[in-house]
């Protein structure tokens, strides 16, 4: 059934906005989506408003139109202006600022013209440009309490956002005023009114449906400064929690993010430098030897590889790019979308923030960074930097845990040879996480950090994730654009010996980091290309429910190939003994590696059943 044609109300002062709202409303009606009623309410409000808006953000005064719809209207209007070749209208606050600045310039020019300039007089000392003051809330004020409560939730309890009732309950202990009842001095104000200041100063982010509050990066930095000050003064803000003083000590001398011009603070530069140092450590030690249980498998089957230890890995001539001949580009996977109906949001927002982007079908990861020669159009010759980002929404993380993709992805990432792997997790659809079980989700996130050694970054929404990617891009530019890049030629790379090669190169040249080309990155991380029998067998076994990486490693030690496993089953005549064969063969002193009778029988039925 075709969508109904929307009639534009004659009294509407914004027919273009009304038309777009109608299109979105009918599109959602066709798919029976509940968001149809949201657009319907916005459509009805817009149709009754007779005055024109100069910018979509002004539509927020209407009932049923919030920041989300305003932002969508703004993006659609910008696209419309580009199509017809017209400039994008300014926001009201931007135009007011522009007028104020113009008046200030005119006044300054007038003052300069009327000043008497003494050419031969004594020169005055250059006055220092005043640096913008950092906002630090008053001790035990409402803003102080809110920042501390959100900091504790995010950094200690691993909950990145809070609803108002939970936030007030947690914040009250850090505040002298009440969040619920106004006192005589404040008249009709409560401590909660401080939230308006925090939102205006971009220290707290407010999301909708349902309304939740979370710290921005600037807010997190200010909160850390408050916590550090309390520690120096000997006050423990969080009862029962021991904070590592040395890990926060360098905050004292750092410049905090300037929220007016969005400059990156020294704090984050230091964190990226520490990541770079950790990359060198990882490349030379446990990471490249694969800290997962499959290390034992690789060691046991090393003789299968043709003289891997005898290959002269340092005899090739590396690809060398001098500083200044390349630029750093963010590569986004084609499947990375905000929503199915807003597929280009991430790409367009990053480009609006000044990030150079290339969208490709990545074999591994959702975001990587590459160095590309100036003017080059051949993507396969790009040099891949040592950073991979795996982005997960909370509902996607839960889905990958249920269907086994979560384990497979971590296994593939561990074999990629990347120095720094980052899991970027968005708190989208937290209700689904609560329904699934927050303990299971927290266990999965802990395993990412503790077992795999990956870096985990949590954000409240897609916009905070984009902010993080923008900062990462700026920092990687600072790290790499003034360095000489070294890359291993494609013809010198073999999948089975790649990790050993990187380890040897790190030992031979500790001052260098050897990268790979984008072509080799695709070959090394393809799911099907050059897949060994051992890799395939491991993946097959891990699809059985109940088989963890540790259990799979034990099975592969005893039965290195599917043929060997089937032959062992066929060599046993008794049916009960066949069911217990895996359990008996994989007896281990370590509890998590043991295989019980039920799981052993399940493996037998899967591999030896005539019918499924």
C-alpha positions in Angstrom: 0.0 0.0 0.0 1.6 3.3 -1.1 2.1 5.9 1.7 -0.5 8.6 2.0 0.2 12.0 0.3 0.7 14.6 2.9 -1.3 17.8 2.6 0.6 20.9 3.7 -1.5 23.0 6.0 -2.1 26.5 4.6 -1.5 28.2 8.0 1.9 26.6 8.5 4.8 29.0 8.5 7.3 26.3 7.8 6.0 24.3 4.9 9.4 22.7 4.1 9.9 21.4 7.6 6.3 20.2 7.6 6.9 18.3 4.3 9.9 16.5 5.6 8.2 15.6 8.9 5.3 14.2 6.9 7.6 12.1 4.7 9.3 10.6 7.8 6.0 10.0 9.5 4.5 8.1 6.5 7.7 6.2 6.1 7.5 4.9 9.7 3.7 4.2 9.3 4.5 1.9 6.4 6.8 -0.2 8.5 4.5 -0.2 11.6 7.2 1.5 13.7 6.2 3.1 17.0 8.3 6.2 16.2 5.5 7.0 13.7 3.5 8.5 16.7 6.5 10.7 17.6 6.7 12.1 14.1 2.9 12.5 14.0 2.9 14.6 17.1 5.7 16.8 15.7 3.9 17.1 12.4 0.7 18.3 14.1 2.6 20.9 16.2 4.5 22.2 13.1 1.3 22.4 11.0 -0.4 24.7 13.6 2.5 27.1 14.1 2.0 30.2 11.8 5.4 31.9 12.2 8.5 31.0 10.1 11.7 29.7 11.8 15.0 31.0 10.6 16.8 27.8 11.8 15.5 24.2 12.6 16.8 24.5 16.2 14.1 27.1 16.9 11.4 24.4 16.4 12.3 23.0 19.8 9.7 25.4 21.3 6.9 23.3 19.8 5.3 20.5 21.7 6.5 17.1 20.5 9.7 18.4 18.9 12.9 17.7 20.8 16.7 18.0 20.1 16.7 14.8 18.0 14.1 15.9 15.5 15.7 19.4 15.4 19.0 17.9 14.6 17.5 15.7 11.9 15.7 18.7 10.4 19.0 20.7 10.5 20.9 17.9 8.6 18.0 17.7 6.0 18.0 21.5 5.6 21.8 21.5 5.1 21.5 18.9 2.4 18.7 20.9 0.8 20.7 24.1 0.8 23.6 22.3 -0.9 21.3 21.0 -3.6 19.9 24.4 -4.5 23.2 26.2 -3.9 22.1 28.4 -1.1 24.0 29.1 2.2 22.9 27.3 5.4 21.0 29.7 7.7 22.8 30.5 11.0 21.5 29.5 14.4 20.0 32.4 16.3 22.7 32.3 19.0 25.4 32.2 16.2 23.9 35.2 14.4 23.7 37.2 17.7 27.3 36.4 18.4 28.2 37.5 14.9 26.4 40.8 15.3 28.1 41.4 18.7 31.5 40.6 17.3 30.8 43.0 14.4 29.8 45.8 16.8 32.9 45.1 18.9 35.2 45.3 15.8 33.6 48.6 14.7 34.0 50.1 18.2 37.6 48.9 18.4 38.4 50.4 15.0 36.8 53.7 16.1 38.8 53.7 19.3 42.0 52.9 17.4 41.3 55.7 15.0 40.9 58.3 17.8 43.9 57.2 19.8 47.0 59.3 19.7 49.8 57.1 18.5 53.2 58.1 20.0 55.8 56.7 17.6 58.9 57.6 19.6 57.6 56.9 23.1 58.8 54.1 25.3 57.6 50.7 24.3 55.2 48.9 26.6 55.9 45.3 27.6 53.8 42.8 25.8 50.8 41.8 27.8 50.1 38.1 28.1 46.9 37.0 26.6 44.6 35.9 29.4 43.9 32.2 29.4 40.3 31.2 29.9 39.5 30.1 33.4 38.6 26.5 34.1 35.2 26.1 35.7 35.6 24.2 39.0 32.3 23.9 41.1 32.2 25.2 44.6 32.9 22.6 47.3 29.8 20.6 48.2 27.6 22.6 45.9 25.0 21.1 43.6 27.3 21.0 40.6 30.1 19.6 42.7 27.8 16.7 43.9 26.5 16.0 40.4 29.9 15.7 38.8 31.2 13.4 41.6 28.1 11.2 41.4 28.5 10.8 37.6 32.2 10.2 38.0 31.7 7.4 40.5 29.0 5.9 38.3 31.2 6.0 35.2 34.7 5.3 36.5 34.0 3.0 39.5 30.6 1.3 38.9 31.1 1.2 35.0 27.7 2.7 34.4 28.2 5.6 32.0 24.8 7.3 32.4 22.2 7.8 35.1 18.5 8.8 35.2 17.6 11.8 37.3 16.2 9.9 40.4 19.3 7.7 40.7 21.6 10.7 40.1 19.9 12.8 42.9 20.0 9.8 45.3 23.8 9.3 44.7 24.7 13.0 44.6 22.9 14.1 47.8 25.7 12.7 50.0 28.2 15.1 48.4 26.0 18.3 48.7 25.1 20.5 51.7 21.8 21.6 50.0 18.8 19.5 49.2 18.1 18.3 45.6 14.4 18.0 46.4 13.4 20.8 48.8 14.4 24.5 48.5 15.7 26.1 51.6 15.1 29.7 52.8 18.3 31.1 51.4 17.8 29.7 48.0 14.1 30.7 47.9 12.6 28.4 45.2 15.8 26.9 43.9 17.2 23.4 44.7 20.6 22.0 44.2 19.3 20.4 41.0 19.3 23.8 39.3 23.1 23.5 39.0 22.5 21.0 36.2 21.6 23.8 33.9 25.1 25.3 34.4 26.8 22.0 33.8 24.9 21.5 30.6 25.7 25.0 29.4 29.4 24.5 30.1 29.3 21.2 28.2 30.5 19.2 31.3 27.4 17.0 31.3 25.5 15.4 28.3 21.8 15.0 28.4 20.2 12.2 26.3 16.5 11.6 25.7 14.1 8.7 25.6 14.5 8.1 28.5 16.3 11.2 29.8 19.8 10.2 31.1 22.8 12.2 32.1 26.5 11.4 31.6 29.9 13.1 31.8 31.4 14.6 28.7 35.2 14.3 28.3 35.6 17.8 29.6 33.4 17.0 32.6 35.3 13.8 33.3 38.5 15.8 33.4 37.1 18.3 35.8 35.8 15.5 38.0 39.2 13.8 38.0 40.7 17.1 39.2 38.2 17.3 42.0 38.9 13.8 43.1 42.7 14.3 43.0 42.4 17.5 45.0 40.4 15.6 47.7 43.0 12.8 47.7 45.8 15.3 48.2 43.9 16.8 51.1 43.4 13.4 52.6 39.7 13.1 52.0 38.3 9.8 50.7 35.3 10.7 48.6 34.2 7.1 47.8 33.9 4.9 50.9 35.3 1.4 50.4 37.1 2.3 47.2 40.9 2.7 47.0 42.0 5.1 44.2 45.5 4.7 42.8 47.1 8.1 43.6 50.1 7.6 41.3 47.9 6.9 38.3 46.2 10.3 38.7 49.2 12.4 39.9 50.0 13.8 36.5 46.6 15.6 36.3 47.9 18.4 38.6 50.1 20.0 36.0 47.9 19.4 33.0 45.8 21.9 31.0 42.2 20.8 31.0 40.1 20.9 27.8 39.0 24.4 26.8 35.4 23.9 26.1 35.1 27.0 23.9 37.5 26.0 21.2 37.4 22.2 21.8 41.2 21.9 22.0 42.6 18.6 23.2 44.1 18.7 26.7 47.6 17.5 27.6 45.9 14.8 29.6 44.7 13.0 26.5 47.9 13.5 24.7 49.7 11.8 27.5 47.2 8.9 27.4 47.8 8.4 23.7 51.6 8.6 24.2 51.2 5.9 26.8 49.2 3.8 24.3 52.0 4.3 21.8 54.5 3.0 24.4 52.3 0.1 25.3 52.1 -0.7 21.5 55.9 -1.2 21.5 55.7 -3.3 24.6 52.9 -5.4 23.1 54.7 -5.9 19.8 57.8 -7.2 21.6 56.3 -9.4 24.3 53.1 -11.3 25.2 50.7 -9.8 22.7 52.5 -11.1 19.6 52.9 -14.5 21.2 49.1 -14.5 21.6 48.1 -14.5 25.2 45.0 -16.6 24.5 44.8 -20.3 25.0 45.6 -20.9 21.4 49.3 -20.1 22.1 49.8 -23.7 23.1 48.3 -24.9 19.9 50.6 -22.7 17.8 53.6 -23.9 19.7 52.7 -27.5 19.4 52.1 -27.3 15.6 55.1 -25.0 14.8 56.8 -27.9 13.0 54.0 -28.0 10.4 55.1 -24.6 9.1 58.0 -24.9 6.7 61.1 -24.0 8.6 59.4 -21.0 10.2 62.3 -20.4 12.6 64.9 -20.5 9.8 63.2 -17.8 7.6 65.5 -14.8 7.3 62.8 -12.2 8.1 65.1 -9.2 8.2 66.5 -9.6 4.7 63.8 -7.7 2.9 64.0 -4.0 2.0 61.2 -2.2 4.0 58.9 0.3 2.5 60.0 3.7 3.8 57.9 6.9 3.8 59.5 10.1 4.9 57.5 12.7 6.9 55.5 15.1 4.8 54.7 12.8 1.9 51.6 11.2 3.5 48.5 12.1 5.4 46.5 10.3 8.1 43.0 9.1 7.1 40.3 7.4 9.1 38.9 4.3 7.4 35.3 3.5 8.3 33.6 0.1 7.7 30.7 0.3 5.2 28.5 -1.5 7.8 29.0 1.2 10.5 25.7 3.0 10.6 23.7 4.9 13.3 20.4 3.4 12.2 19.3 1.4 9.1 17.4 4.5 7.9 20.3 6.9 8.7 23.2 5.1 7.2 25.4 8.1 6.5 25.2 9.8 9.9 28.6 8.7 11.2 30.4 9.5 7.9 28.7 12.9 7.4 29.3 14.0 11.1 33.0 13.0 11.0 33.4 14.9 7.7 31.7 18.0 9.2 34.2 17.8 12.1 37.1 18.0 9.6 38.1 14.3 9.6 39.3 12.9 6.3 37.5 9.6 5.7 37.6 6.6 3.4 34.6 4.2 3.6 35.6 0.6 2.8 34.5 -3.0 3.5 36.9 -3.8 6.3 37.9 -7.4 6.8 38.5 -6.8 10.6 37.4 -4.0 12.9 35.0 -1.1 12.4 37.5 1.7 12.3 41.2 1.8 11.4 43.6 4.6 10.5 45.9 4.5 7.4 48.7 6.7 6.0 48.1 7.6 2.4 50.6 9.2 0.1 49.7 12.7 -0.9 47.6 12.6 -4.1 47.5 8.8 -4.3 44.3 7.1 -5.3 45.4 3.5 -4.8 44.0 2.3 -1.5 45.8 -1.0 -1.5 49.2 0.8 -1.1 48.1 2.7 2.1 50.0 1.8 5.2 47.8 0.6 8.1 48.6 2.1 11.5 48.7 -0.1 14.7 45.2 0.8 15.9 41.9 -1.1 15.4 38.5 0.0 16.9 35.7 -2.5 17.3 32.5 -0.5 17.9 29.6 -2.2 19.7 26.3 -0.9 20.8 25.1 -2.5 24.0 22.4 -4.5 22.2 24.9 -5.6 19.5 27.3 -6.7 22.2 24.6 -8.9 23.8 23.7 -10.3 20.4 27.3 -11.2 19.7 27.6 -12.9 23.2 24.5 -15.0 22.5 25.5 -16.2 19.0 29.2 -16.7 19.6 30.5 -13.8 17.5 32.0 -12.2 20.5 34.5 -15.0 21.1 35.3 -15.3 17.4 36.0 -11.6 17.0 38.3 -11.5 20.0 40.2 -14.5 18.6 40.6 -12.9 15.2 41.7 -9.6 16.7 44.3 -11.4 18.8 45.8 -12.7 15.5 45.8 -9.4 13.7 49.2 -8.3 15.0 47.8 -4.8 15.8 49.5 -3.1 18.7 46.5 -1.4 20.1 42.9 -2.8 19.9 40.1 -0.6 21.3 36.6 -1.8 22.1 34.2 1.2 21.8 31.0 0.3 23.6 27.9 2.6 23.4 25.2 2.4 26.1 22.4 2.1 23.6 19.3 0.2 24.7 20.4 -0.4 28.3 17.0 -2.0 29.0 18.1 -5.0 26.8 21.3 -5.3 28.9 19.3 -5.3 32.1 17.0 -7.9 30.6 19.9 -10.1 29.5 21.7 -9.6 32.8 24.2 -6.9 33.7 26.5 -9.3 35.5 27.0 -11.2 32.2 27.6 -7.9 30.3 30.2 -6.8 33.0 31.9 -10.1 32.8 32.3 -9.8 29.1 33.7 -6.3 29.3 36.1 -7.4 32.1 37.3 -10.2 29.9 38.1 -7.8 27.1 40.4 -5.9 29.4 41.8 -8.6 31.7 42.1 -11.7 29.5 42.7 -10.1 26.1 44.5 -6.9 27.3 42.4 -4.6 25.0 41.5 -1.0 25.8 37.8 -0.5 26.5 36.1 2.9 26.0 32.4 3.3 27.0 30.3 6.2 25.7 26.7 7.2 26.3 25.6 7.5 22.6 26.8 7.7 19.0 27.7 11.4 19.3 30.2 10.7 22.1 31.7 7.9 20.1 32.2 10.3 17.2 33.9 12.8 19.6 36.3 10.1 20.6 37.1 9.1 17.0 37.8 12.8 16.2 40.2 13.1 19.2 41.9 9.9 18.3 42.4 11.1 14.7 44.0 14.4 15.9 46.3 12.6 18.3 47.4 10.0 15.7 48.2 12.8 13.4 50.4 14.4 16.0 52.1 11.0 16.6 52.7 9.9 13.1 52.9 12.8 10.6 56.3 13.8 11.8 57.7 10.3 11.9 59.3 8.1 9.2 57.0 5.1 8.5 58.3 1.6 7.9 56.2 -1.1 6.3 56.8 -4.8 5.4 56.5 -5.5 1.6 53.5 -7.6 0.6 55.8 -10.4 -0.9 57.6 -10.8 2.5 54.4 -11.6 4.5 53.1 -15.1 5.2 50.1 -15.6 7.4 51.5 -18.4 9.5 54.8 -16.6 10.3 53.5 -13.0 10.5 53.4 -12.6 14.3 56.8 -14.2 14.7 58.2 -11.9 12.0 56.9 -8.8 13.8 58.3 -10.0 17.1 61.8 -10.5 15.5 61.7 -7.2 13.8 60.9 -5.5 17.1 63.9 -7.2 18.6 66.2 -6.2 15.7 64.8 -2.6 15.4 63.4 -1.5 18.8 63.3 2.1 17.6 60.9 1.3 14.7 57.4 0.1 14.3 56.9 -2.1 11.2 53.4 -1.7 9.7 51.7 -3.5 6.8 50.0 -2.2 3.6 46.2 -2.2 3.4 46.5 -5.0 0.9 48.3 -7.2 3.3 45.9 -6.2 6.1 43.0 -7.5 4.1 44.8 -10.8 3.3 46.0 -11.4 6.9 42.5 -10.8 8.4 40.2 -12.2 5.8 37.7 -14.8 7.3 38.1 -17.2 4.4 41.3 -16.2 2.5 44.3 -18.5 3.3 42.4 -20.0 6.2 44.3 -22.9 7.7 42.8 -26.2 8.6 43.6 -25.6 12.3 41.9 -22.2 12.2 38.8 -23.7 10.6 38.7 -26.6 13.0 38.9 -24.3 16.0 36.1 -22.2 14.7 34.0 -25.3 14.1 34.5 -26.6 17.6 33.7 -23.2 19.2 30.3 -23.1 17.6 29.2 -25.8 19.9 27.4 -24.3 22.9 29.4 -24.7 26.0 32.8 -24.8 24.3 35.0 -22.0 25.5 38.4 -21.0 24.1 40.1 -23.0 26.9 38.1 -26.1 26.2 38.7 -25.8 22.4 42.4 -25.6 23.0 42.4 -28.8 25.1 40.5 -30.7 22.3 42.8 -29.4 19.6 45.8 -30.7 21.5 44.4 -34.2 21.5 42.8 -34.2 18.1 44.6 -31.6 15.8 42.3 -32.3 12.8 38.7 -33.3 12.2 39.9 -36.5 10.6 41.8 -37.5 13.7 38.7 -36.8 15.9 36.4 -38.9 13.7 39.0 -41.8 13.5 39.2 -41.9 17.3 35.4 -42.1 17.6 35.3 -44.9 15.0 38.1 -46.9 16.8 35.8 -47.3 19.9 33.0 -49.9 19.6 31.1 -49.2 22.8 28.5 -46.4 22.5 28.9 -45.2 26.1 32.6 -45.1 25.8 32.3 -42.9 22.7 30.1 -40.4 24.6 32.8 -40.2 27.3 35.8 -40.2 25.0 36.3 -36.4 24.9 35.8 -36.1 28.7 38.4 -38.8 29.4 40.9 -37.4 26.8 40.7 -33.8 28.0 41.2 -34.3 31.8 42.9 -31.2 33.1 44.0 -30.0 36.5 42.5 -26.6 35.6 38.8 -26.6 36.2 37.8 -24.3 33.4 39.5 -26.5 30.8 37.6 -29.7 31.9 34.9 -31.1 29.7 31.9 -32.7 31.5 29.9 -35.8 30.5 27.0 -33.8 29.0 29.2 -31.7 26.8 31.3 -34.7 25.8 28.2 -36.5 24.7 27.0 -33.5 22.8 30.3 -33.3 20.8 29.9 -37.0 20.0 26.4 -36.6 18.8 27.3 -33.6 16.6 30.3 -35.3 15.0 29.0 -38.9 14.6 25.2 -38.5 14.2 23.7 -39.9 11.0 20.8 -37.5 11.2 20.5 -34.0 12.7 
